[in-house]
Amino acid sequence: MYHNPVMLQESLEGLDIKPNGVYIDVTFGGGGHSNAILNQLKDGTLYAFDQDEDAKNQVLAHPNLVFIKANFQHVEKYLKLHQVGPADGLLADLGISSHQIDEPKRGFSTRWEGPLDMRMNPESGQSAADVVNNYSEAELHRIMGMYGELKNAKTLALAIVKARSKQKISTTEELKKVITPLAPRGKEFKYQAQVFQALRIEVNQEMDVLANLLEQCTRVLKPGGRLVVMSYHSLEDRMVKHFMQAGNLEGNLQKDLYGNIIRPFEPITRKPLEAKTEEVLANPRARSAKLRVAEKNGQKKIKLEVSVC
């Protein structure tokens, strides 16, 4: 296991694991959360998803584990192929694994020199280099403003277009040389991280993939089943919040003829849970994590009590 799982205990409590239940971990990664779930299963089954070949290589044979090498936006299709009925719980840790960050050839981190890739599945799709070198100035402006939440997104887009007209931008260091002069003084690292985040989200179509997953959760979970989602930036968290509260991505509450609110899930956590101080000190990537839990309607709701620092 090469991944230090974030908010492990809170995730397990959120899932409310039954030893004979059926659970889905749509982000296997280094196997941290999956291994902990398996430790609580007796005759139950865990279906773990990951599209990354590196993640597949971490899988150890376990009688209660079924690993599916696929993007989690196809969760419903693959569960049907495996003849799996509605599950008791689904976990999604939307962060990238420590191994992906620390592997220079993946191009996810501003800390290492490496190819500008950032694909969750290196075997398919466009890379970050493709986006940087082929997108129009307007398209770059859009993704830097929307996904990077950068105030000077337009200026940044123009700088990238000018730089690539002289020489193709192929590595993380080449991109950093273009963008760092535009960063606010003293906030260069944060600025670089925001740019890399924007590219990663675009490359992997992360917002569309998350939307597809959430929409399928109404069908892949049984009444009383738990949905546990951990997000790492405001765009993801807002989408998860809206879905858990209203059953749609816009957060618009629907009512029946009698004025009763209609929604497939009931939020268990009123506010997102955050990592405790000790965990953040030991694992800095936990700092931005926000965990939300909801229960599929149709069964008596149980409140989750977890202390938050």
SULPE-V486290 format. One line per field, one symbol per residue. ss: DSSP state (h for helix, s for strand, l for the rest). psi: psi as a letter, one per 20 degrees, with the letter a starting at -180 (. if undefined). burial: I if it has 16 or more other ideal C-beta (glycine too) atoms within 10 Angstrom, else O. A space follows every 50 residues. Layout:
# SULPE-V486290
ss = ???
psi = ???
burial = ???
This chain:
# SULPE-V486290
ss = lllllllhhhhhhhhllllllssssllllllhhhhhhhhlllllsssssl llhhhhllllllllsssslllhhhhhhhhhhlllllsssssssllllhhh hhlhhhllllllllsllllllllllllhhhhhhhllhhhhhhhhhhllll llhhhhhhhhhhhhhhllllshhhhhhhhhhhlllllhhhhhhhhhhhhh hhhhlhhhhhhhhhhhhhhhsssssssssssllhhhhhhhhhhhhhllll lllsslllllssllssslllllslllhhhhhhlhhhhhlsssssssllll lllllllll
psi = ojpopplgghgghhhlpphjrpqpoimgcjjggghhghiiqfjrqpopqp iphhghiipqpphjpoponqpiikggghhhhjlpapriqppooiqqqhgh giohihjhqihqprqnfjphniirrqrhhgghihqrhggggghhgghilp hkhggggghggggihhppoirhhhghhghhiiqqpikggggghhghgggg gggjlhhggggggghhhhhiqrpiqpooporjrhgghgggggghhijrii jopqqahjjppoqhqpphogqqqqqqghghhhnhiihjpppqpqppqiqp ppppoppp.
burial = OIIOIIIIOIIIIIIIIOOOIIIIIIIIIIIIIIIIIIOIIOOIIIIIII IIOIIOOIOOOOOIIOIIIIIIIIIIOIIOOOOIOOIIIIIIIIIIIIII IOIOOIIIIIOIOIIIIIIIOIOOOIIIIOIIIOIOOOOIIIIIIOIIOI OOIIOIIOIIIOIIOOOOIIIIOIIIOIIOOIIOOOOIOOIIOIIIIIII IIIIIIIOIIOIIIOIIOOIIIOIIIIIIIIIIOIIIOIIIIIIIIIOIO OOOOOOOOOOOOIIIIIIIOOIIIIIOOIIOOIOIIOIIIIIIIIIOOOO OOOIOOOOO
